[in-house]
Amino acid sequence: IQLPTPSTPIHSATVSAPTNIACIKYWGKASSHYNTPINDSLSLTLDQADLRAVTTASCCKCFTEDKLWLNGKEVQMNASTLKRFRACVDGIRALASDKVDDITHQIVVTRSEWETMPVHIASYNNFPTAAGLASSAAGYAALVASLVALYDAREEYPGQFSAIARQGSGSACRSLYGGFVAWRAGGEREDWSDSIAEPVVDEMHWEEIRAVILVVSNKEKETSSTKGMETSVTTSRLLEYRAKHVVPQRMKEIEKAIQEKDFESFGKVTMMDSNQFHATCLDTYPPIFYMNDVSKSVVTMVHVYNEWAEEIRAAYTFDAGPNAVLYTLEKYQVELLALVLRYYPEVGEGYVNNSELRKEAMEFALEAGLVEAVEKRCRVRDIGDVKMVYCTKGGPGPQTLGDQCSLFEFV
Ligand code: DP6
């Protein structure tokens, strides 16, 4: 191995990036080459204090080839991962600036010189990849953000970085911003440069929004999003109808609800859109099942809860897996968590990521009428049906971390 020397130093940057959970789902590609969607989508970026990917990007003339480590293990990239990885690295590197020394103000690396240096990327999630919690969104957002920091890259138009992240994984483009984020499908321009994420409101606008995530055990192997979408696009007429006639109206409705902090409308649209996404999965031939019996029991519990409350206090949404994400408001979070803990018993220590909220929920006295209503329609699930519960909220986009955070200490 060639080691770095004073004339071939290592340049590096470390960032953390968030996951996001869609309220209006992205399902179906218009172009698989550009990785663009058939409809707009909208999500909430989650707090990195609870769920995050941390990535260090480094480069040096002394490196011999590009390399990638995930959670400490080197990854041998297959053709599909390599295409995604290259789109991100080459895309951001093309927007690089000269690197100027802080003290001497001399150019130490010219824009074009970056291309002569292979990159080493190390990435780490603080949550299990297998839990199916949008790890690709956080991962590719962190990859892009770390490269932006490394190369001090500049956008030529707003949203260009998100257009690059989208080529890593579609949902990743929305993780480049905080708060509620829309991904505009685009398609007016031939190169799809208009398929970009756009912030709707930042995380401060509707601070009261909370998310309670139920990690549902999933023993069967699920269909990957990419593969699932491909089959849905070619076989589901419902998906075609949804993209053309349903989503445009829903995007307007949900953006208005968010602007006005109207949880009733927000929650209803979110639940209906999750249901329609899973209906398109069932309409796919052969059908795809992402929700399982535990997921369906969460749906019932939420509807019983809302009916009892005579308002929408919680709204579920499910991605390409059985995990339930429940959106609620700060004032109902403990009540909702108490309900969750009653019907999905704890498996052991660390079942709820936030011990303070857990304590409050354990001590919370659910109203008799609610317990009665739920008991009529729901049964207490077996221990282990839900593996873990994350309580979290909205948060900002990627953050640059100091040099002392480099992950290369660990690989
Ligand atoms: C159901 O972004 O993982 O979570 O672009 O093929 O990498 P690729 O797909 P991906 O799909 C996410 C699908 C979803 C809905 C959503 O996040 O909008």
Residues whose N, C-alpha, C, O or C-beta is under 5 A from the ligand:
A	BS01	DP6	A22 I24 K25 Y26 S41 S136 G168 S169 G170 S171 A172 S225 T226 D319 A320
